[in-house]
Amino acid sequence: MPRYARAEREALADLMLELGPDAPTVAQGWTTRDLAAHLIVRERRPDAAGGIVLPPLREYAERVRRRTAAGPWTELVRRVRRPPVWSPVSNPLTDELVNTMEFFLHHEDVRRARPGWLPRDLPAGESAVLWKRAALLARMGLRRFPADLLVQAPGFGETRLGRGGDRVRLVGAPGELVLFLSGRQRVARVQVDGPPAAAERLRAADLGL
């Protein structure tokens, strides 16, 4: 069985060690140290992980993340690379389902913050998984978008949504669509077709969880 989440995790950990703790990332202006701490809290601190998505817990989660980030760099990367088997989000039963998109995104957060990056050629199976996640992100974030929006991943699928009006088409490889639809529009290599105002509204939309 392919283990895309594990492969993305290992590649991210290797890149973090190569670049060090102070390298920039695409994610929220964080350094690689900040990103490593985020991943550790998500997997190892269920008392704080809810703050990643729940505003009432956000301040507490951020305090925990900052304390975690103060640890030795090589130990932080080791903890990213080897999650605990008891973690609800990274145990053997949930890892592929929960973490393939998560670690793809954060791997790209580090890759695409460096000059000269290029999109990767992903395995077809990983792209198929990412298309399912992209379609879900589109439904969650753009269901009420003020246009007739068609999201297409050639060779993988398409989904139509929005409230109607101008016709807008968002086209890209599944990985690029996941980046775009998770709020990383500026580093996603996609094609947006449609009236300029509607296309710009899509590029500037507040997307992601």
QUINOR-V906251 format. One record per residue. N is the residue number from 1. RES is the residue in one letter. PHI is phi in whole degrees, -180 to 180 (none if undefined). PSI is psi in whole degrees, -180 to 180 (999 if undefined). Layout:
{{N RES PHI PSI} {N RES PHI PSI}}
This chain:
{{1 M none 128} {2 P -59 144} {3 R -123 74} {4 Y -68 -37} {5 A -62 -44} {6 R -63 -42} {7 A -64 -43} {8 E -66 -40} {9 R -62 -48} {10 E -63 -42} {11 A -65 -39} {12 L -65 -45} {13 A -62 -43} {14 D -60 -44} {15 L -67 -39} {16 M -61 -44} {17 L -63 -39} {18 E -64 -42} {19 L -90 -24} {20 G 90 176} {21 P -78 -13} {22 D -108 11} {23 A -71 145} {24 P -72 160} {25 T -134 168} {26 V -74 -27} {27 A -75 106} {28 Q 53 28} {29 G 73 12} {30 W -75 154} {31 T -85 175} {32 T -62 -33} {33 R -63 -46} {34 D -60 -44} {35 L -66 -43} {36 A -60 -44} {37 A -63 -40} {38 H -58 -46} {39 L -67 -37} {40 I -66 -45} {41 V -62 -43} {42 R -57 -39} {43 E -95 -26} {44 R -117 -8} {45 R -128 76} {46 P -60 -23} {47 D -68 -25} {48 A -111 -20} {49 A -61 -30} {50 G -60 -25} {51 G -68 -12} {52 I -64 -32} {53 V -122 -14} {54 L -108 111} {55 P -52 -40} {56 P -61 -24} {57 L -100 2} {58 R -65 -42} {59 E -64 -44} {60 Y -63 -45} {61 A -60 -40} {62 E -67 -38} {63 R -63 -43} {64 V -64 -42} {65 R -62 -42} {66 R -66 -39} {67 R -65 -41} {68 T -63 -41} {69 A -64 -19} {70 A -77 -6} {71 G -73 169} {72 P -59 138} {73 W -61 -48} {74 T -63 -32} {75 E -71 -38} {76 L -61 -46} {77 V -66 -38} {78 R -61 -40} {79 R -72 -32} {80 V -65 -44} {81 R -69 -33} {82 R -123 85} {83 P -72 157} {84 P -71 144} {85 V -70 -18} {86 W -85 -8} {87 S -63 133} {88 P -65 -19} {89 V -106 -4} {90 S -142 22} {91 N -79 169} {92 P -58 -25} {93 L -82 -26} {94 T -111 -13} {95 D -56 -54} {96 E -63 -42} {97 L -65 -43} {98 V -91 -32} {99 N -108 -9} {100 T -60 -51} {101 M -69 -42} {102 E -56 -50} {103 F -81 -27} {104 F -59 -49} {105 L -61 -46} {106 H -74 -30} {107 H -61 -46} {108 E -69 -30} {109 D -57 -37} {110 V -82 -46} {111 R -58 -46} {112 R -85 0} {113 A -88 -3} {114 R -102 147} {115 P -67 146} {116 G 81 12} {117 W -68 155} {118 L -134 149} {119 P -60 148} {120 R -89 153} {121 D -88 107} {122 L -88 153} {123 P -59 147} {124 A -59 -37} {125 G -65 -40} {126 E -67 -41} {127 S -61 -38} {128 A -63 -42} {129 V -63 -45} {130 L -67 -31} {131 W -64 -41} {132 K -60 -41} {133 R -69 -39} {134 A -63 -43} {135 A -62 -38} {136 L -67 -44} {137 L -60 -39} {138 A -63 -45} {139 R -65 -37} {140 M -72 -41} {141 G -98 -20} {142 L -127 14} {143 R -57 -35} {144 R -108 20} {145 F -61 135} {146 P -78 63} {147 A -168 170} {148 D -90 99} {149 L -105 127} {150 L -113 121} {151 V -106 123} {152 Q -128 135} {153 A -120 96} {154 P -52 129} {155 G 89 -7} {156 F -125 -35} {157 G 155 -179} {158 E -153 158} {159 T -144 143} {160 R -115 136} {161 L -157 -172} {162 G 102 173} {163 R -97 4} {164 G 94 166} {165 G 118 -136} {166 D -55 144} {167 R -90 125} {168 V -129 138} {169 R -125 128} {170 L -112 119} {171 V -128 136} {172 G -179 170} {173 A -66 154} {174 P -54 -43} {175 G -63 -39} {176 E -68 -37} {177 L -67 -39} {178 V -61 -43} {179 L -61 -49} {180 F -61 -48} {181 L -79 -8} {182 S -97 9} {183 G 97 9} {184 R -105 45} {185 Q -57 -37} {186 R -69 -19} {187 V -113 6} {188 A -92 131} {189 R -93 91} {190 V -130 169} {191 Q -115 129} {192 V -118 117} {193 D -112 139} {194 G 149 179} {195 P -54 140} {196 P -54 -41} {197 A -66 -42} {198 A -70 -39} {199 A -64 -41} {200 E -67 -36} {201 R -61 -38} {202 L -69 -43} {203 R -65 -28} {204 A -99 1} {205 A -62 147} {206 D -82 95} {207 L -111 168} {208 G 100 170} {209 L -82 999}}
